[in-house]
């Protein structure tokens, strides 16, 4: 474990604390929203065509979400933060500066 001559202290960081929160290999919230939308589609229309369309949509969308999570598990959070920024910031020192 820790050598007595070493003045450094080691702490174990468990993998569950730093691992992204994924479901079926994709972002958990997006998968759940997709599942709810597909279930609503299937049970509101109640035809065989809506069931086939729902299953096909589920397979395609979850596949795309898995590819997105494979590229970057935090992509949804990064995109949400990105769209909250302004497209242009004026070159001033503070927001309260007089022009």
Buried (B, 14 or more C-beta within 10 A) or exposed (E): EEEEEEEEEEEEEEEEEEEEEBBEBBBBEBBEEBBEBBEEBBEEEEEEEBBEBBEEBBEEBBEEBBEBBEEEBEBBEEEEEEEEEEEEEEEEEEEEEEE
